[in-house]
Amino acid sequence: MEAASLFLKFLLELQEEGWFRGFLDALAHAGYSGLYEAIESWDFQTIERLEEYRSLLKRLQPEFKTTVNPKDILPEVSKCLISQECEEIMQVCSNKGLMAGAEKMVECFLRSDKENWPKTLKLALDKEESKFSELWTVDKGAKNIDVKVLEDDEMETSDIQIFYKEESECQNLSQNSCPSSEVSHIYTPVKPRNYQLELALPAKEGKNTIICAPTGCGKTFVSLLICEHHLKKFPQGQKGKVVFFAVQLPVYEQQKSVFSNYFERLGYKVAGVSGATSENVSVKQIVENNDIIILTPQILVNSLKNGTIPSLSVFTLMIFDECHNTGKHHPYNMIMFNYLDQKLGGSSDPLPQVIGLTASVGIGDAKSTAEAVEYICRLCASLDTSVIATVKDNLEELEEIVYKPQKFFRKVESRTTDRFKCIISQLMRETESLAKSIFDEIGTITLEGISQIQNREFGTQKYEQWIVTVQKACTVFQLPDKDEESRICKALFLYTSHLRKYNDALIINEHARMKDALDYLKDFFTNVRAAGFDEIEQDLTRRFEEKLQKLESVSMDPSNENPKLKDLCFILQEEYHLNPESRTILFVKTRALVDALKKWIEENSELSFLKPGILTGRGKTNQNTGMTLPAQKCALDAFRTNGDKKILIATSVADEGIDIAECNLVILYEYVGNVIKMIQTRGRGRARGSKCFLLTSNAAVIEKEKINIYKEKMMNDSISMLQTWNEAVFKEKVLQIQIQEKVIRDRQGKVEPVPDKENKKLLCRKCKAFACYTVDIRVVEECHYTVVGDAFRKCFVSKLHPKPKSFGYFEKRAKIFCARPNCSHDWGIHVKYKIFEIPVIKIESFVVEDIATGAQKLYAKWKDFHFEKIPFDAKEMSK
């Protein structure tokens, strides 16, 4: 910075003609396009607006460097950096490690003059499904999604991922990223089985239908039959248009391939759009130019919202894969809200036929068959269906195809004493105390007060959720002293990032080897040491290293071997002894466990012949895990085609809908969720004589799985009951639910926030100088805000506007800035409105302070600030 100041000093002393243009050209040539534009137009608003993002990134830097792999996002964000910086980041990653590289990347972003770097970073993080994306909020108007508090024995369902997944997906799916094997399966016409024809029948008759049938019975093929029948029924001169929705990217890719191979030979055009490809293609043209369109649902939600697709009437058939997801704020429900508004609003435009596919409709929290019936009716109402198709007449044929695995529950023993957990828990308690002491310094808020999650236990998913809520609270934490605020937030992020790593290590230790848990922590601290390594990190590293020798000796002690792994080893040996050709899917809770169990199998002389493959989601919980889409494709292909790979270790990504080669052994390793997850997972064991083992040390988990089996029976009984109903009665029931739901939806949409009548202060966002009171603000023509009274005029200075222009009654004349020396923060503009000379201020330039409590809030838009808005009055001005 000193060198830059000296450079400017000499620059301003130059006498040569053309020095200014030369300087601008040099800036542009070096890649400083934002600075070039700001200086050329003498408008620094755009660069100043980046200040709040710089502050946020500084605050989040400790979490950024422990969760983001800079190499993964660099290709996406490189356009916001200069090429020399990109080279430096890669160099630091190679020489010092990923954490140091991430620190370097933050440093470069803080210097970036590119207007779109915050948004570009957000898209890159979403594409990698980075956990950091939840903290990096670019759109201030976005709704906060409540983080669901997970019970310890509950899996994270895919619902949460869906909200963050759709914006910007990964690779272009039309590319085969695993060249060594053939991804798509060439379709030769197959004769449908009788049970498939039975499932397709109501839909072929034009009825809106939910098709509920077990995983592996060929529901996709049923949807091909329905689709073909639908497209062929249109008379000459008319055409059908089908949209097929798949939520998860690997499923989207698979279905796109299947539909293309089946229909292109019949002369129909098939195309697809996912978040991965939406940036490069026109959704409108894809829909117009094709007969069958495969979409991830958020694409259609966005297109309906922005008017690219005017209405659902452009389609004649909509097929929802995994339709049990249609609830709450899921994209499926957003699409159906649009459909139901059109249906109940009396529109004369035709609506598409609706088909839902699922292995299980679920029953929610139902405790009785009556409640289960009500739950299923609500799902039918959401999808506007009054027929549930299941196999009844051809059950024997179905059971020949879909082998229901035998289910075995195996209660396994945990370690009786766990020295590793004791040592790590002590380190976590110390770290929590350090975090609490920070709050004690300021005295106004406590660490406990920040999060609603109580009774958190080390080494659980609930503890991870607590960390997430604390970190989210830290992103909006405010103090009058900005330096103090920054110091406290940085410290809290460092402490919580370390607590997260310890928590991960305890989960690995609980279910795998101590050695793997310790290696996980040693890798983390090696990375910490290679990066910035400030005082807090030095202190935390020292505390860990003091315990390292003890941890090493505990983890090497054979008496500390995990008894769960002995049981798992026994089951695998037994099953492969009985059938050496067995193919196994081993489901586990977390990605870190996938890696640990893979290492354990490879290093175990009795099991290494299994040559494990892995399949995990793409979300990056830390820098070493998470699979890219091409890697997922290759893992699935290798398991399908490579006989040597006898076991696939997976997280929940393999639950729903991905076609995995026949496997005859499913092992759920401390893994249980809701009833839908149970049916989906069990459905993976496709081979004849298949078995499903649930291994757990927790008797409550076995109990929960038995409850799920009971719920499955309740669901099947409820469906059977609904199938006996008269169709007109069912339709009427569905309509009544739809009308009630629409009334509630409309009411929620129209709730006007109550304006806060208490007077508030507006302070300059940059220097916190007093600007005005809300009672002095007036609204001009509903969307412009001015301040009346002479006092405000003393608070700002004005400079002629570089681009004066007129719009309506307004004539833009000058820009206004904070009058405090060394601040000059941009507050807005000075205009001539009709005959009045008035300032027009922008809320994002100010902090709103509650006079009574001193609490401060930031607003990005006036519409988000609900104060008593008084209209501008010419009579008041003339006084």
TIMI-272840 format. One record per residue (C-alpha): residue in three letters; x, y, z. Coordinates in steps of 0.5 Angstrom, whole numbers, padded with zeros to 4 digits, always signed. Layout:
ALAXYZ
...
***
This chain:
MET+0000+0000+0000
GLU+0006+0005+0001
ALA+0009+0003-0005
ALA+0002+0005-0009
SER+0001+0011-0005
LEU+0008+0013-0007
PHE+0006+0011-0014
LEU+0000+0016-0014
LYS+0004+0021-0011
PHE+0009+0021-0017
LEU+0004+0020-0022
LEU+0000+0027-0020
GLU+0007+0030-0021
LEU+0007+0028-0028
GLN+0007+0034-0033
GLU+0007+0030-0040
GLU+0000+0030-0044
GLY-0004+0024-0044
TRP-0001+0021-0037
PHE-0008+0020-0035
ARG-0010+0016-0041
GLY-0004+0012-0040
PHE-0005+0011-0033
LEU-0012+0008-0035
ASP-0010+0004-0040
ALA-0004+0001-0036
LEU-0010-0001-0030
ALA-0014-0004-0036
HIS-0008-0008-0039
ALA-0006-0011-0032
GLY-0013-0013-0030
TYR-0016-0008-0026
SER-0022-0007-0030
GLY-0027-0005-0024
LEU-0022+0001-0022
TYR-0021+0003-0029
GLU-0029+0004-0030
ALA-0029+0007-0023
ILE-0024+0012-0025
GLU-0026+0014-0032
SER-0033+0015-0030
TRP-0031+0018-0023
ASP-0036+0014-0020
PHE-0034+0010-0014
GLN-0040+0007-0011
THR-0039+0000-0014
ILE-0033-0001-0011
GLU-0035+0002-0004
ARG-0041-0003-0004
LEU-0036-0008-0004
GLU-0034-0006+0003
GLU-0039-0010+0007
TYR-0037-0016+0003
ARG-0030-0015+0005
SER-0032-0014+0012
LEU-0036-0021+0012
LEU-0030-0025+0008
LYS-0025-0022+0013
ARG-0030-0025+0019
LEU-0031-0031+0016
GLN-0024-0032+0014
PRO-0022-0038+0019
GLU-0028-0042+0017
PHE-0027-0041+0009
LYS-0020-0044+0010
THR-0022-0050+0014
THR-0028-0052+0009
VAL-0026-0049+0002
ASN-0021-0052-0003
PRO-0019-0046-0007
LYS-0017-0051-0012
ASP-0024-0053-0013
ILE-0027-0046-0014
LEU-0021-0043-0017
PRO-0023-0044-0025
GLU-0030-0041-0023
VAL-0027-0035-0019
SER-0021-0033-0023
LYS-0025-0028-0028
CYS-0025-0024-0021
LEU-0018-0024-0020
ILE-0012-0022-0024
SER-0008-0028-0027
GLN-0002-0027-0023
GLU-0006-0028-0017
CYS-0009-0034-0019
GLU-0002-0037-0021
GLU+0000-0035-0014
ILE-0006-0038-0010
MET-0004-0045-0014
GLN+0003-0044-0012
VAL+0002-0043-0005
CYS-0003-0049-0005
SER+0003-0053-0008
ASN+0008-0051-0003
LYS+0004-0050+0003
GLY-0002-0054+0003
LEU-0009-0052+0002
MET-0011-0048+0008
ALA-0005-0043+0006
GLY-0008-0043-0001
ALA-0015-0041+0002
GLU-0012-0036+0006
LYS-0008-0033+0000
MET-0015-0033-0004
VAL-0018-0029+0001
GLU-0013-0024+0001
CYS-0014-0023-0007
PHE-0021-0023-0006
LEU-0021-0017-0001
ARG-0017-0013-0006
SER-0021-0015-0012
ASP-0024-0009-0016
LYS-0029-0013-0019
GLU-0036-0012-0018
ASN-0039-0019-0019
TRP-0034-0023-0014
PRO-0039-0024-0008
LYS-0044-0027-0013
THR-0039-0031-0017
LEU-0036-0034-0011
LYS-0043-0036-0008
LEU-0044-0039-0015
ALA-0038-0043-0014
LEU-0039-0045-0007
ASP-0046-0047-0009
LYS-0043-0051-0015
GLU-0038-0055-0010
GLU-0044-0056-0005
SER-0039-0053+0000
LYS-0042-0052+0007
PHE-0039-0045+0007
SER-0044-0043+0002
GLU-0049-0043+0008
LEU-0045-0037+0011
TRP-0044-0033+0005
THR-0050-0030+0004
VAL-0050-0025-0002
ASP-0058-0024-0003
LYS-0060-0020+0003
GLY-0067-0021+0001
ALA-0067-0029+0001
LYS-0071-0032+0006
ASN-0067-0035+0012
ILE-0068-0043+0012
ASP-0069-0045+0019
VAL-0064-0051+0020
LYS-0067-0057+0023
VAL-0065-0059+0029
LEU-0063-0067+0028
GLU-0063-0072+0033
ASP-0057-0076+0034
ASP-0060-0082+0031
GLU-0063-0079+0025
MET-0060-0078+0018
GLU-0059-0072+0015
THR-0065-0072+0009
SER-0063-0070+0002
ASP-0069-0064+0003
ILE-0063-0059+0006
GLN-0059-0060+0000
ILE-0064-0059-0005
PHE-0065-0052-0003
TYR-0058-0050-0004
LYS-0056-0055-0010
GLU-0061-0052-0015
GLU-0058-0045-0017
SER-0051-0048-0020
GLU-0050-0055-0021
CYS-0043-0058-0023
GLN-0041-0061-0030
ASN-0044-0061-0037
LEU-0048-0067-0036
SER-0048-0069-0043
GLN-0041-0070-0043
ASN-0039-0077-0041
SER-0033-0076-0036
CYS-0031-0083-0035
PRO-0029-0085-0042
SER-0026-0092-0040
SER-0034-0094-0040
GLU-0040-0093-0043
VAL-0045-0089-0039
SER-0051-0090-0043
HIS-0055-0096-0044
ILE-0057-0097-0051
TYR-0064-0099-0051
THR-0067-0104-0055
PRO-0074-0105-0055
VAL-0076-0109-0049
LYS-0083-0112-0048
PRO-0086-0109-0042
ARG-0088-0114-0036
ASN-0095-0115-0034
TYR-0094-0111-0027
GLN-0091-0105-0031
LEU-0097-0105-0036
GLU-0102-0105-0029
LEU-0098-0099-0026
ALA-0098-0095-0033
LEU-0106-0097-0034
PRO-0109-0091-0030
ALA-0104-0086-0033
LYS-0105-0088-0040
GLU-0113-0087-0039
GLY-0111-0080-0038
LYS-0112-0080-0030
ASN-0107-0076-0026
THR-0103-0082-0022
ILE-0098-0083-0017
ILE-0095-0090-0018
CYS-0092-0093-0012
ALA-0088-0099-0013
PRO-0081-0102-0010
THR-0074-0100-0012
GLY-0072-0104-0018
CYS-0078-0106-0021
GLY-0077-0101-0027
LYS-0081-0095-0025
THR-0077-0091-0030
PHE-0079-0096-0036
VAL-0087-0095-0034
SER-0086-0088-0035
LEU-0083-0089-0042
LEU-0089-0093-0043
ILE-0094-0087-0041
CYS-0090-0082-0044
GLU-0090-0086-0051
HIS-0097-0087-0051
HIS-0098-0080-0049
LEU-0094-0077-0055
LYS-0098-0082-0060
LYS-0105-0080-0058
PHE-0105-0073-0061
PRO-0108-0072-0067
GLN-0105-0070-0074
GLY-0103-0062-0073
GLN-0102-0063-0065
LYS-0096-0064-0061
GLY-0095-0067-0054
LYS-0090-0064-0049
VAL-0087-0068-0043
VAL-0083-0065-0038
PHE-0079-0070-0033
PHE-0077-0068-0026
ALA-0071-0071-0023
VAL-0068-0068-0016
GLN-0061-0071-0016
LEU-0056-0069-0021
PRO-0054-0076-0022
VAL-0061-0079-0023
TYR-0062-0073-0028
GLU-0056-0075-0032
GLN-0059-0082-0032
GLN-0066-0081-0034
LYS-0063-0076-0039
SER-0059-0082-0042
VAL-0065-0087-0042
PHE-0070-0082-0045
SER-0066-0080-0050
ASN-0064-0087-0052
TYR-0071-0089-0052
PHE-0075-0084-0056
GLU-0069-0081-0061
ARG-0070-0088-0064
LEU-0078-0086-0065
GLY-0076-0079-0068
TYR-0078-0075-0062
LYS-0073-0070-0059
VAL-0070-0070-0052
ALA-0066-0065-0048
GLY-0065-0063-0041
VAL-0063-0057-0037
SER-0060-0057-0030
GLY-0057-0052-0026
ALA-0050-0054-0029
THR-0052-0053-0036
SER-0057-0047-0035
GLU-0052-0042-0035
ASN-0050-0044-0043
VAL-0057-0045-0046
SER-0064-0042-0047
VAL-0069-0046-0042
LYS-0075-0042-0047
GLN-0071-0045-0053
ILE-0070-0052-0050
VAL-0077-0053-0048
GLU-0080-0050-0055
ASN-0076-0054-0059
ASN-0076-0061-0056
ASP-0082-0066-0055
ILE-0079-0069-0048
ILE-0075-0064-0043
ILE-0071-0067-0037
LEU-0071-0062-0032
THR-0068-0061-0025
PRO-0074-0058-0022
GLN-0071-0051-0019
ILE-0070-0049-0027
LEU-0077-0049-0028
VAL-0079-0045-0021
ASN-0074-0040-0024
SER-0077-0040-0031
LEU-0084-0039-0028
LYS-0082-0034-0024
ASN-0078-0029-0029
GLY-0083-0031-0034
THR-0079-0035-0039
ILE-0084-0040-0039
PRO-0091-0036-0039
SER-0095-0042-0035
LEU-0095-0050-0034
SER-0100-0050-0040
VAL-0094-0051-0045
PHE-0093-0058-0042
THR-0098-0063-0044
LEU-0095-0068-0039
MET-0091-0067-0032
ILE-0087-0073-0029
PHE-0085-0072-0022
ASP-0079-0077-0020
GLU-0079-0079-0013
CYS-0085-0075-0012
HIS-0086-0076-0004
ASN-0081-0070-0004
THR-0087-0065-0006
GLY-0088-0062+0001
LYS-0087-0055+0004
HIS-0082-0051+0000
HIS-0079-0056-0004
PRO-0078-0054-0012
TYR-0084-0059-0013
ASN-0089-0056-0009
MET-0087-0049-0012
ILE-0089-0052-0019
MET-0095-0055-0016
PHE-0097-0048-0013
ASN-0097-0045-0020
TYR-0101-0051-0023
LEU-0106-0051-0017
ASP-0107-0043-0017
GLN-0108-0044-0025
LYS-0113-0049-0023
LEU-0117-0046-0018
GLY-0117-0039-0021
GLY-0121-0041-0026
SER-0116-0041-0032
SER-0119-0043-0039
ASP-0112-0045-0041
PRO-0111-0053-0041
LEU-0107-0056-0035
PRO-0102-0062-0036
GLN-0103-0069-0034
VAL-0099-0070-0027
ILE-0095-0077-0026
GLY-0091-0078-0019
LEU-0086-0084-0019
THR-0084-0086-0012
ALA-0082-0093-0008
SER-0086-0090-0002
VAL-0091-0084-0001
GLY-0089-0084+0007
ILE-0094-0083+0012
GLY-0091-0077+0016
ASP-0092-0077+0023
ALA-0098-0081+0023
LYS-0100-0085+0029
SER-0106-0089+0026
THR-0108-0091+0020
ALA-0113-0085+0020
GLU-0108-0080+0020
ALA-0104-0084+0015
VAL-0110-0084+0010
GLU-0110-0076+0011
TYR-0103-0075+0010
ILE-0103-0079+0003
CYS-0109-0075+0001
ARG-0105-0069+0003
LEU-0100-0071-0002
CYS-0105-0073-0007
ALA-0108-0066-0007
SER-0101-0063-0007
LEU-0100-0067-0014
ASP-0107-0066-0016
THR-0108-0074-0017
SER-0114-0078-0014
VAL-0111-0085-0017
ILE-0105-0089-0013
ALA-0103-0094-0018
THR-0100-0100-0014
VAL-0099-0108-0017
LYS-0104-0112-0014
ASP-0106-0117-0020
ASN-0099-0119-0022
LEU-0096-0119-0015
GLU-0093-0126-0016
GLU-0089-0123-0022
LEU-0087-0117-0019
GLU-0084-0121-0013
GLU-0080-0125-0018
ILE-0077-0119-0021
VAL-0076-0115-0014
TYR-0073-0119-0009
LYS-0074-0117-0002
PRO-0068-0118+0002
GLN-0068-0122+0009
LYS-0067-0116+0014
PHE-0063-0118+0020
PHE-0061-0113+0026
ARG-0055-0114+0029
LYS-0053-0111+0036
VAL-0046-0109+0036
GLU-0042-0107+0042
SER-0038-0101+0043
ARG-0032-0100+0047
THR-0033-0101+0054
THR-0028-0095+0056
ASP-0025-0090+0051
ARG-0019-0086+0053
PHE-0019-0083+0046
LYS-0026-0080+0047
CYS-0024-0077+0054
ILE-0018-0074+0051
ILE-0021-0070+0045
SER-0027-0068+0050
GLN-0023-0065+0055
LEU-0020-0061+0049
MET-0027-0059+0046
ARG-0029-0057+0053
GLU-0022-0052+0054
THR-0024-0050+0047
GLU-0031-0048+0049
SER-0029-0045+0055
LEU-0024-0040+0051
ALA-0030-0038+0046
LYS-0034-0037+0052
SER-0029-0032+0055
ILE-0029-0028+0049
PHE-0037-0027+0051
ASP-0035-0025+0058
GLU-0031-0019+0055
ILE-0037-0016+0052
GLY-0042-0018+0057
THR-0048-0017+0053
ILE-0049-0024+0050
THR-0047-0031+0052
LEU-0045-0037+0047
GLU-0051-0041+0050
GLY-0056-0035+0048
ILE-0053-0035+0041
SER-0056-0042+0039
GLN-0063-0045+0041
ILE-0060-0052+0041
GLN-0059-0055+0048
ASN-0056-0061+0051
ARG-0051-0062+0045
GLU-0046-0068+0046
PHE-0039-0068+0043
GLY-0039-0073+0037
THR-0046-0072+0035
GLN-0049-0069+0029
LYS-0053-0065+0034
TYR-0047-0062+0036
GLU-0045-0060+0029
GLN-0052-0057+0028
TRP-0050-0053+0034
ILE-0043-0050+0031
VAL-0047-0048+0024
THR-0052-0044+0028
VAL-0047-0041+0032
GLN-0043-0039+0026
LYS-0049-0036+0023
ALA-0050-0032+0029
CYS-0043-0029+0028
THR-0044-0027+0021
VAL-0049-0022+0023
PHE-0046-0020+0030
GLN-0045-0013+0031
LEU-0041-0008+0036
PRO-0040-0001+0036
ASP-0033-0002+0036
LYS-0032-0005+0029
ASP-0024-0007+0030
GLU-0027-0011+0037
GLU-0033-0014+0033
SER-0028-0016+0027
ARG-0023-0019+0033
ILE-0029-0023+0036
CYS-0032-0026+0030
LYS-0025-0028+0027
ALA-0024-0032+0034
LEU-0031-0035+0034
PHE-0030-0038+0027
LEU-0023-0040+0029
TYR-0026-0044+0036
THR-0032-0047+0032
SER-0028-0049+0026
HIS-0023-0053+0031
LEU-0029-0056+0035
ARG-0032-0058+0028
LYS-0026-0062+0027
TYR-0026-0065+0034
ASN-0033-0067+0033
ASP-0032-0070+0026
ALA-0026-0074+0029
LEU-0030-0077+0035
ILE-0035-0079+0030
ILE-0030-0083+0026
ASN-0027-0086+0033
GLU-0034-0088+0035
HIS-0035-0092+0028
ALA-0028-0094+0026
ARG-0021-0094+0028
MET-0018-0089+0033
LYS-0012-0089+0028
ASP-0016-0086+0023
ALA-0019-0081+0027
LEU-0012-0079+0030
ASP-0010-0078+0023
TYR-0016-0074+0021
LEU-0014-0069+0026
LYS-0006-0069+0025
ASP-0008-0068+0017
PHE-0012-0062+0020
PHE-0007-0059+0024
THR-0001-0060+0019
ASN-0005-0055+0015
VAL-0007-0050+0020
ARG+0001-0050+0021
ALA+0002-0049+0014
ALA-0003-0043+0013
GLY-0003-0036+0017
PHE-0002-0039+0024
ASP-0004-0033+0028
GLU-0004-0033+0036
ILE-0011-0037+0037
GLU-0009-0042+0032
GLN-0002-0043+0035
ASP-0005-0044+0042
LEU-0010-0049+0040
THR-0005-0053+0036
ARG+0000-0053+0042
ARG-0006-0056+0046
PHE-0007-0061+0041
GLU+0000-0063+0041
GLU+0001-0063+0048
LYS-0004-0069+0048
LEU-0001-0072+0042
GLN+0004-0077+0045
LYS-0002-0080+0049
LEU-0007-0080+0043
GLU-0001-0084+0039
SER+0000-0089+0045
VAL-0008-0090+0046
SER-0009-0091+0038
MET-0004-0096+0038
ASP-0006-0100+0044
PRO-0009-0107+0041
SER-0014-0107+0047
ASN-0017-0101+0044
GLU-0019-0104+0037
ASN-0027-0102+0036
PRO-0031-0108+0037
LYS-0036-0106+0032
LEU-0031-0107+0026
LYS-0030-0114+0029
ASP-0037-0115+0028
LEU-0037-0112+0021
CYS-0031-0116+0019
PHE-0034-0122+0021
ILE-0041-0121+0017
LEU-0037-0119+0011
GLN-0032-0126+0011
GLU-0038-0130+0013
GLU-0042-0127+0007
TYR-0036-0128+0002
HIS-0035-0135+0004
LEU-0042-0137+0003
ASN-0042-0133-0004
PRO-0035-0131-0007
GLU-0039-0127-0012
SER-0043-0123-0007
ARG-0044-0115-0009
THR-0044-0111-0003
ILE-0047-0103-0001
LEU-0044-0101+0006
PHE-0048-0095+0008
VAL-0045-0090+0013
LYS-0047-0083+0016
THR-0041-0079+0014
ARG-0036-0078+0008
ALA-0031-0078+0013
LEU-0033-0085+0015
VAL-0033-0087+0008
ASP-0026-0085+0008
ALA-0024-0089+0014
LEU-0028-0095+0013
LYS-0024-0095+0006
LYS-0018-0095+0009
TRP-0019-0100+0014
ILE-0022-0105+0009
GLU-0015-0104+0004
GLU-0011-0105+0010
ASN-0014-0111+0013
SER-0011-0117+0010
GLU-0017-0121+0011
LEU-0022-0116+0007
SER-0017-0112+0002
PHE-0019-0117-0004
LEU-0026-0113-0004
LYS-0022-0107-0007
PRO-0027-0102-0004
GLY-0030-0096-0009
ILE-0034-0090-0006
LEU-0040-0086-0007
THR-0041-0080-0003
GLY-0045-0073-0005
ARG-0041-0067-0008
GLY-0042-0063-0002
LYS-0035-0061+0001
THR-0035-0061+0009
ASN-0028-0061+0009
GLN-0022-0060+0004
ASN-0021-0067+0003
THR-0028-0070+0002
GLY-0034-0069-0003
MET-0034-0072-0010
THR-0034-0069-0017
LEU-0040-0071-0021
PRO-0035-0074-0026
ALA-0032-0078-0020
GLN-0039-0080-0018
LYS-0040-0083-0025
CYS-0034-0087-0025
ALA-0035-0090-0018
LEU-0042-0092-0021
ASP-0039-0095-0027
ALA-0034-0098-0024
PHE-0038-0102-0019
ARG-0043-0104-0025
THR-0038-0106-0030
ASN-0031-0108-0026
GLY-0032-0115-0022
ASP-0026-0114-0018
LYS-0030-0108-0014
LYS-0034-0112-0009
ILE-0036-0107-0005
LEU-0039-0100-0005
ILE-0038-0095+0001
ALA-0044-0090+0000
THR-0047-0084+0004
SER-0054-0083+0003
VAL-0053-0081-0004
ALA-0054-0088-0007
ASP-0061-0088-0003
GLU-0066-0085-0008
GLY-0066-0087-0015
ILE-0059-0089-0018
ASP-0059-0095-0022
ILE-0053-0099-0018
ALA-0051-0106-0021
GLU-0055-0112-0018
CYS-0052-0113-0011
ASN-0054-0118-0006
LEU-0052-0115+0001
VAL-0054-0109+0004
ILE-0050-0107+0010
LEU-0053-0101+0014
TYR-0048-0099+0019
GLU-0050-0094+0024
TYR-0055-0092+0019
VAL-0063-0091+0020
GLY-0067-0085+0018
ASN-0075-0085+0016
VAL-0079-0090+0013
ILE-0078-0087+0006
LYS-0070-0088+0007
MET-0071-0095+0009
ILE-0075-0097+0003
GLN-0071-0094-0002
THR-0064-0097+0002
ARG-0067-0104+0002
GLY-0069-0103-0005
ARG-0062-0103-0007
GLY-0061-0110-0005
ARG-0063-0113-0012
ALA-0060-0120-0013
ARG-0064-0126-0011
GLY-0063-0129-0004
SER-0061-0122-0002
LYS-0060-0120+0005
CYS-0060-0113+0009
PHE-0056-0112+0016
LEU-0057-0107+0020
LEU-0051-0106+0025
THR-0051-0101+0031
SER-0049-0101+0038
ASN-0055-0097+0040
ALA-0062-0101+0042
ALA-0066-0095+0040
VAL-0064-0095+0033
ILE-0066-0102+0032
GLU-0073-0100+0035
LYS-0073-0094+0031
GLU-0072-0099+0025
LYS-0078-0104+0027
ILE-0082-0098+0028
ASN-0081-0096+0021
ILE-0083-0103+0019
TYR-0089-0102+0022
LYS-0090-0095+0019
GLU-0089-0099+0012
LYS-0095-0104+0014
MET-0099-0098+0016
MET-0098-0094+0009
ASN-0099-0100+0005
ASP-0106-0101+0009
SER-0108-0094+0008
ILE-0106-0094+0000
SER-0111-0100+0000
MET-0116-0097+0004
LEU-0116-0091-0001
GLN-0116-0095-0007
THR-0123-0098-0005
TRP-0126-0091-0005
ASN-0130-0088-0010
GLU-0126-0084-0015
ALA-0131-0078-0015
VAL-0131-0078-0007
PHE-0123-0078-0007
LYS-0123-0072-0012
GLU-0128-0068-0008
LYS-0123-0070-0002
VAL-0117-0067-0006
LEU-0121-0061-0008
GLN-0123-0059-0001
ILE-0116-0060+0001
GLN-0113-0056-0005
ILE-0118-0050-0003
GLN-0116-0050+0004
GLU-0109-0050+0003
LYS-0110-0044-0003
VAL-0113-0040+0002
ILE-0108-0041+0007
ARG-0102-0039+0002
ASP-0106-0033+0000
ARG-0107-0031+0007
GLN-0099-0032+0008
GLY-0097-0028+0002
LYS-0102-0022+0003
VAL-0099-0021+0011
GLU-0097-0014+0011
PRO-0091-0013+0016
VAL-0094-0008+0022
PRO-0089-0002+0021
ASP-0085+0000+0027
LYS-0087+0007+0030
GLU-0082+0008+0034
ASN-0077+0013+0032
LYS-0070+0011+0030
LYS-0063+0014+0028
LEU-0060+0013+0021
LEU-0052+0013+0022
CYS-0047+0013+0017
ARG-0045+0006+0015
LYS-0038+0007+0015
CYS-0036+0012+0020
LYS-0043+0011+0025
ALA-0044+0019+0024
PHE-0051+0021+0026
ALA-0055+0023+0020
CYS-0062+0023+0021
TYR-0068+0021+0025
THR-0074+0016+0021
VAL-0079+0021+0023
ASP-0076+0026+0018
ILE-0076+0021+0012
ARG-0081+0022+0007
VAL-0083+0018+0001
VAL-0083+0021-0006
GLU-0087+0017-0011
GLU-0087+0011-0007
CYS-0080+0009-0008
HIS-0075+0015-0007
TYR-0073+0017+0000
THR-0071+0024+0002
VAL-0070+0027+0009
VAL-0073+0034+0011
GLY-0071+0039+0015
ASP-0064+0044+0015
ALA-0061+0039+0020
PHE-0059+0034+0015
ARG-0056+0039+0010
LYS-0050+0040+0015
CYS-0049+0032+0015
PHE-0047+0031+0008
VAL-0043+0035+0002
SER-0045+0034-0005
LYS-0041+0034-0011
LEU-0043+0035-0018
HIS-0046+0028-0021
PRO-0041+0025-0027
LYS-0047+0023-0031
PRO-0053+0028-0029
LYS-0059+0026-0033
SER-0067+0027-0032
PHE-0072+0021-0031
GLY-0080+0023-0030
TYR-0080+0029-0025
PHE-0073+0028-0023
GLU-0067+0031-0025
LYS-0060+0028-0022
ARG-0055+0034-0021
ALA-0050+0032-0015
LYS-0048+0026-0011
ILE-0048+0027-0003
PHE-0043+0024+0001
CYS-0042+0024+0009
ALA-0039+0030+0011
ARG-0035+0027+0016
PRO-0027+0028+0014
ASN-0024+0022+0012
CYS-0030+0018+0011
SER-0034+0021+0005
HIS-0038+0015+0005
ASP-0043+0015-0001
TRP-0050+0017+0002
GLY-0054+0018-0005
ILE-0056+0024-0010
HIS-0058+0031-0010
VAL-0064+0032-0015
LYS-0069+0037-0017
TYR-0076+0034-0016
LYS-0081+0039-0019
ILE-0079+0045-0016
PHE-0076+0043-0010
GLU-0068+0041-0009
ILE-0068+0035-0005
PRO-0063+0030-0003
VAL-0065+0022-0004
ILE-0062+0017+0000
LYS-0060+0010+0000
ILE-0062+0005+0006
GLU-0055+0001+0004
SER-0051+0007+0006
PHE-0054+0007+0013
VAL-0054+0003+0020
VAL-0061+0004+0023
GLU-0060+0004+0031
ASP-0066+0003+0036
ILE-0066+0009+0040
ALA-0068+0006+0046
THR-0064-0001+0046
GLY-0058+0002+0042
ALA-0059-0005+0037
GLN-0056-0004+0030
LYS-0059-0007+0024
LEU-0057-0007+0017
TYR-0062-0006+0011
ALA-0060-0008+0003
LYS-0067-0005+0001
TRP-0072+0000+0003
LYS-0078-0005+0003
ASP-0074-0009+0008
PHE-0074-0003+0013
HIS-0081-0003+0016
PHE-0082+0004+0019
GLU-0088+0009+0019
LYS-0087+0012+0012
ILE-0090+0019+0011
PRO-0091+0021+0004
PHE-0087+0027+0001
ASP-0092+0033+0002
ALA-0091+0040-0002
LYS-0094+0044+0003
GLU-0090+0042+0008
MET-0084+0043+0004
SER-0086+0050+0002
LYS-0087+0052+0010
***
